[in-house]
Amino acid sequence: MIRRFWARHPLFTDILVAIVGLAIAVTTAGPVGTDNADPGAPVHIVSMVIAIAAAAALMLRRRWPLVPYALAVLLQLVMLAYPSAAGSPLLILSMYAVAVYASSRLCWIAYGVGMGAIAVVGGFEALLGTVDVLGALNALLSAAVVALVGALVGVNIGNRKRYLEAVIDRSRQLIVERDQQAQLAAADERARIAREMHDVVSHSLTVVVALAEGAMATPDIDRARGAMDAAATTAREALREMRVMLGVLRDGDADAPLAPLAPVSPYDVVAAAQRAGYPATLVVTGAAELADTAQYAIGRIVQEGVTNAMRHAPSATAIQVRIDHDADATTVTVHNDRAEPSNGPGGFGLRGIAERTTHIGGTLSAGPDGAGGWRLTATIPVTEPRADAAPPREDAP
């Protein structure tokens, strides 16, 4: 309770300490109990002025702790002129302030400098005969003991104070770092959800639009019915993928699965494009057991490449998808022979699959092939598959 009161009222504490220090200084800064106890002596006047200044300087001890200590040492030097001089109590308060509000190292340096100055001045005055050797030695010992008490208490309390401040500062830093990590995690999650939404919605809507336009253009009712049935199937599959993807964001929904999305099958992507009437083909060479992350990335790369070809190259005569499995890497190539220029702003598809490829240590390149077509190539390094990795499919369309 008392400690909290002093902490909440620092100005009142400083004034009270200064008043106590002034009372102590006035009663001790003079030739008390000596034969030459003349209050009007110049030395007595000087000591009283220094004592008052040292007591007043205690109010500055929090910001400039060396100021009251220097004045206390100066007062002790003036008091060497009194044969009965004793250690000034101001040394305790000022030495304590240096240890608490500065540092333990500075406290011991100030202690050594102050006691050294008293020893040098006392020895010089003893040589001149102004004070006797015994009186100078007593003054030095009393000042050293008094200052040592203040230093020891101050170092103990100062170290504890600095330790608590360091702990509080570290706690604040941890809170800031936690908030920053939460913001970064939220940003990464938003980017992941946006990437997944783009892949699912963009591809599925492109297929649905193509099927709907085909159904409207054909006079054959059976073919139109088949196209609309394929569009409905694609839409239902897109809804299922979105439900699985967003299931982790639903609290308390037991029906929404929390498992990650299963790898997208390149065969299903090419088959959907074929149902929509696009000349898409898939060639797979070699075999490799890939981790789920690699399989998922391959499916999304194929999906984005085929979707871009369907959207930006509707007059293409061939959309070729090729997956080559080697011992060290898997290469995915999506190529169409006719790409139409686009004046609209760039989308997020290529950026998303570039992020996916980089995340698993692969490389991605996309651009014109120099013959009027467009080529997308991704190289994914082969890593150890997970135990729950799905076996590769062999039912190529």
Solvent accessible surface area in square Angstrom, and as a share of the most:
residue,aa,sasa,rsa
1,M,187,0.84
2,I,124,0.63
3,R,175,0.64
4,R,157,0.57
5,F,88,0.37
6,W,89,0.31
7,A,79,0.61
8,R,177,0.65
9,H,81,0.36
10,P,64,0.40
11,L,117,0.58
12,F,104,0.43
13,T,18,0.10
14,D,11,0.06
15,I,72,0.36
16,L,69,0.35
17,V,35,0.20
18,A,11,0.08
19,I,100,0.51
20,V,71,0.41
21,G,0,0.00
22,L,65,0.32
23,A,56,0.44
24,I,56,0.29
25,A,0,0.00
26,V,65,0.37
27,T,93,0.54
28,T,47,0.28
29,A,0,0.00
30,G,10,0.10
31,P,8,0.05
32,V,106,0.61
33,G,80,0.77
34,T,24,0.14
35,D,160,0.83
36,N,88,0.45
37,A,54,0.42
38,D,77,0.40
39,P,97,0.61
40,G,50,0.49
41,A,26,0.20
42,P,103,0.65
43,V,60,0.35
44,H,30,0.13
45,I,93,0.47
46,V,72,0.41
47,S,0,0.00
48,M,41,0.18
49,V,91,0.53
50,I,20,0.10
51,A,0,0.00
52,I,85,0.43
53,A,41,0.32
54,A,1,0.01
55,A,1,0.01
56,A,58,0.45
57,A,7,0.05
58,L,1,0.01
59,M,75,0.33
60,L,78,0.39
61,R,16,0.06
62,R,86,0.31
63,R,185,0.67
64,W,123,0.43
65,P,13,0.08
66,L,74,0.37
67,V,62,0.35
68,P,1,0.01
69,Y,11,0.04
70,A,59,0.45
71,L,43,0.22
72,A,0,0.00
73,V,13,0.08
74,L,79,0.39
75,L,0,0.00
76,Q,0,0.00
77,L,35,0.17
78,V,29,0.17
79,M,5,0.02
80,L,6,0.03
81,A,46,0.36
82,Y,13,0.05
83,P,89,0.56
84,S,64,0.41
85,A,17,0.13
86,A,60,0.46
87,G,12,0.12
88,S,0,0.00
89,P,34,0.21
90,L,2,0.01
91,L,0,0.00
92,I,61,0.31
93,L,49,0.25
94,S,1,0.01
95,M,0,0.00
96,Y,61,0.23
97,A,0,0.00
98,V,0,0.00
99,A,0,0.00
100,V,7,0.04
101,Y,57,0.22
102,A,30,0.24
103,S,41,0.26
104,S,26,0.17
105,R,186,0.68
106,L,59,0.29
107,C,0,0.00
108,W,99,0.35
109,I,81,0.41
110,A,9,0.07
111,Y,38,0.14
112,G,42,0.41
113,V,101,0.58
114,G,3,0.03
115,M,18,0.08
116,G,32,0.31
117,A,35,0.27
118,I,1,0.01
119,A,42,0.33
120,V,107,0.62
121,V,47,0.27
122,G,2,0.02
123,G,34,0.33
124,F,120,0.50
125,E,39,0.17
126,A,22,0.17
127,L,155,0.77
128,L,113,0.56
129,G,60,0.57
130,T,94,0.55
131,V,19,0.11
132,D,82,0.42
133,V,106,0.61
134,L,120,0.60
135,G,16,0.15
136,A,12,0.09
137,L,88,0.44
138,N,74,0.38
139,A,1,0.01
140,L,41,0.20
141,L,99,0.49
142,S,33,0.22
143,A,0,0.00
144,A,22,0.17
145,V,90,0.51
146,V,30,0.17
147,A,0,0.00
148,L,68,0.34
149,V,72,0.41
150,G,1,0.01
151,A,0,0.00
152,L,97,0.48
153,V,71,0.41
154,G,0,0.00
155,V,24,0.14
156,N,107,0.55
157,I,76,0.38
158,G,0,0.00
159,N,72,0.37
160,R,133,0.49
161,K,69,0.29
162,R,66,0.24
163,Y,144,0.55
164,L,76,0.38
165,E,86,0.38
166,A,60,0.47
167,V,66,0.38
168,I,89,0.45
169,D,70,0.36
170,R,119,0.44
171,S,49,0.32
172,R,155,0.57
173,Q,84,0.37
174,L,87,0.43
175,I,86,0.43
176,V,80,0.46
177,E,76,0.34
178,R,154,0.56
179,D,61,0.31
180,Q,95,0.42
181,Q,117,0.52
182,A,59,0.46
183,Q,122,0.54
184,L,106,0.53
185,A,62,0.48
186,A,43,0.33
187,A,41,0.32
188,D,98,0.51
189,E,61,0.28
190,R,156,0.57
191,A,49,0.38
192,R,76,0.28
193,I,33,0.17
194,A,62,0.48
195,R,50,0.18
196,E,8,0.04
197,M,62,0.27
198,H,43,0.19
199,D,4,0.02
200,V,1,0.01
201,V,48,0.27
202,S,13,0.09
203,H,13,0.06
204,S,10,0.07
205,L,100,0.50
206,T,19,0.11
207,V,1,0.00
208,V,35,0.20
209,V,78,0.45
210,A,13,0.10
211,L,4,0.02
212,A,30,0.23
213,E,107,0.48
214,G,35,0.34
215,A,11,0.09
216,M,167,0.74
217,A,85,0.66
218,T,30,0.17
219,P,131,0.82
220,D,61,0.31
221,I,123,0.62
222,D,102,0.53
223,R,167,0.61
224,A,20,0.16
225,R,147,0.54
226,G,41,0.39
227,A,18,0.14
228,M,99,0.44
229,D,87,0.45
230,A,13,0.10
231,A,6,0.05
232,A,40,0.31
233,T,62,0.36
234,T,12,0.07
235,A,40,0.31
236,R,145,0.53
237,E,77,0.34
238,A,11,0.08
239,L,120,0.60
240,R,126,0.46
241,E,24,0.11
242,M,43,0.19
243,R,94,0.34
244,V,23,0.13
245,M,7,0.03
246,L,43,0.22
247,G,0,0.00
248,V,67,0.39
249,L,94,0.47
250,R,95,0.35
251,D,142,0.74
252,G,88,0.84
253,D,48,0.25
254,A,106,0.82
255,D,112,0.58
256,A,5,0.04
257,P,59,0.37
258,L,120,0.60
259,A,62,0.48
260,P,117,0.74
261,L,27,0.13
262,A,74,0.57
263,P,41,0.26
264,V,19,0.11
265,S,20,0.13
266,P,20,0.13
267,Y,24,0.09
268,D,75,0.39
269,V,4,0.02
270,V,0,0.00
271,A,24,0.19
272,A,8,0.06
273,A,0,0.00
274,Q,71,0.31
275,R,127,0.46
276,A,17,0.13
277,G,66,0.64
278,Y,39,0.15
279,P,53,0.33
280,A,3,0.02
281,T,69,0.40
282,L,17,0.08
283,V,70,0.40
284,V,55,0.31
285,T,49,0.28
286,G,57,0.55
287,A,90,0.70
288,A,22,0.17
289,E,126,0.56
290,L,7,0.03
291,A,9,0.07
292,D,27,0.14
293,T,75,0.44
294,A,4,0.03
295,Q,36,0.16
296,Y,29,0.11
297,A,4,0.03
298,I,10,0.05
299,G,0,0.00
300,R,1,0.00
301,I,0,0.00
302,V,0,0.00
303,Q,10,0.05
304,E,8,0.04
305,G,5,0.05
306,V,0,0.00
307,T,1,0.00
308,N,25,0.13
309,A,2,0.01
310,M,4,0.02
311,R,112,0.41
312,H,75,0.33
313,A,1,0.01
314,P,76,0.48
315,S,50,0.32
316,A,9,0.07
317,T,86,0.50
318,A,28,0.21
319,I,0,0.00
320,Q,93,0.41
321,V,1,0.01
322,R,110,0.40
323,I,6,0.03
324,D,31,0.16
325,H,32,0.14
326,D,89,0.46
327,A,96,0.74
328,D,116,0.60
329,A,23,0.18
330,T,0,0.00
331,T,37,0.21
332,V,0,0.00
333,T,21,0.12
334,V,4,0.02
335,H,28,0.12
336,N,6,0.03
337,D,52,0.27
338,R,113,0.41
339,A,36,0.28
340,E,85,0.38
341,P,129,0.81
342,S,76,0.49
343,N,158,0.81
344,G,45,0.44
345,P,135,0.85
346,G,75,0.73
347,G,57,0.54
348,F,126,0.52
349,G,4,0.03
350,L,64,0.32
351,R,143,0.52
352,G,6,0.05
353,I,0,0.00
354,A,36,0.28
355,E,77,0.35
356,R,23,0.08
357,T,1,0.00
358,T,99,0.57
359,H,155,0.69
360,I,37,0.19
361,G,56,0.53
362,G,11,0.10
363,T,95,0.55
364,L,46,0.23
365,S,69,0.45
366,A,44,0.34
367,G,16,0.15
368,P,107,0.67
369,D,47,0.24
370,G,75,0.72
371,A,89,0.69
372,G,50,0.48
373,G,2,0.02
374,W,79,0.28
375,R,104,0.38
376,L,3,0.01
377,T,36,0.21
378,A,0,0.00
379,T,49,0.29
380,I,1,0.01
381,P,45,0.28
382,V,48,0.27
383,T,76,0.44
384,E,152,0.68
385,P,45,0.28
386,R,122,0.44
387,A,120,0.93
388,D,93,0.48
389,A,27,0.21
390,A,49,0.38
391,P,114,0.72
392,P,87,0.55
393,R,100,0.37
394,E,163,0.73
395,D,85,0.44
396,A,58,0.45
397,P,79,0.50
